[in-house]
Amino acid sequence: MNWDLFVQLLVNGLTVGSVYALIALGYTMVYGVLKLLNFAHGEVYMIGAFIGFGVLSLSGGAFELSISVVLLIALMFAAAMVGAGLLGVVIERFAYRPLRNAPRIAPLISALGVSFFLQASALLLFGAQFRSYDTYEYVDLTRGIHKGPLNISIVQILVILTALTLMVGLTVLVSRSRVGKAMRATAYDREAASMMGIDVDRVILVTFFIGSALAGAAGVMVGLVFFSINHTMGFVAGLKGFTAAVVGGIGSIPGAMLGGLTIGLAEAFSAGYISSTFQDLIVFSILVLVILVRPTGLLGKADIRKV
């Protein structure tokens, strides 16, 4: 067995899987609170990538940086997360809130409309050409861990550690903070939570902000690792993030993490050992298989039916 190839595919799978997990967390948070599939989430991720690229461009580009690389990357993440979070709040306020009590098909159609609107807007604003983060010009990609079969660059380490930190932070927020308790109460019974004095609208806005901020961070991660971004990048990534959420158990935060890593590893190993031509086929076949065998997902729980 070629252990060098195996370990490298494992590293690649964990890197991509971390990105999918962050996208899946946005899907699962919104679905957990509103029972809504936010199919515009992939485009929020795309906008986050362009916001990060904008911060890089405004800093003077790769050759004229007047600030340290660490501070620059931190600013890219901060701007992308705040910008994507605010975009998520706007989407909820104008596209979903008026349809909150409408039949469930209505917000789903609205989500698809918002997705097409954001993609077309990005095309008009940024053009169809690919943009490059040019990470290799201001980050030494030879740095990292290079020992035996393990070769992982400093950027891949950054992406995996940042994703894990955000996931753990979200888990702690939802399980232990006052806002997290309000989220869980709203998810369990929105009307009862409102009668108990919880501002449901505020909770939903916070949920959209956090989920969209995570997608914005994922957009910057993809730009740093794969360099290239464009206005169509959100469509497939959004589908795979949704697939990860369903595989892990939509509505479950640990499930979204597990689903993202599962999809990332499946994609990497299928491309390495079979063919990149079939990697999407294998990924979505996993989705079909999980739905057939365990409809609630790997860590999901069946909804409680009220009589």
GIPE-V828530 format. One record per run of one state. SS is the DSSP state (alpha for helix, beta for strand, coil for the rest). FROM is the first residue (numbers start at 1). TO is the last residue. If there is no record, write none. Layout:
[[SS,FROM,TO] [SS,FROM,TO]]
This chain:
[[coil,1,2] [alpha,3,34] [coil,35,40] [alpha,41,58] [coil,59,68] [alpha,69,99] [coil,100,103] [alpha,104,126] [coil,127,130] [beta,131,132] [coil,133,134] [alpha,135,137] [coil,138,143] [beta,144,147] [coil,148,149] [beta,150,153] [alpha,154,176] [coil,177,177] [alpha,178,188] [coil,189,189] [alpha,190,195] [coil,196,199] [alpha,200,226] [coil,227,227] [beta,228,229] [coil,230,232] [alpha,233,248] [coil,249,252] [alpha,253,273] [coil,274,275] [alpha,276,293] [coil,294,307]]
